[in-house]
Amino acid sequence: MVFRSRSGPVTGTYGVDKEQVIGILNDVIATEVVCWLRYTRHAISATGTTRRLLESILEEEEEHADDLLDLIGS
C-alpha cells in the first residue's frame, strides 16, 4: 500500500528546498534531452553498423528520460 499525502509527495517536513530539488531534476532531464539530441545527430550521419548502434543508444536515452519523468510524476 502506498500512502499519498493530500499535499503531494513533498510536504512541509521534507526538509529540503523544493526549488533546489526542482532545479536539479530539470538539469537531469535536460542532460538526457541533450544526449538524445547528440546521438540523433550522429545517427543521421552514420551508416551501417554504426548507425544501428547509435539507434540502440537512442532508445536507451529515451528510456532513461521516460523513467526519470515517471519518477518525477509519481
Secondary structure, DSSP 8 states (H G I E B T S, - for coil): -----TT-S--TTS-S-HHHHHHHHHHHHHHHHHHHHHHHHHHHH--HHHHHHHHHHHHHHHHHHHHHHHHHH-
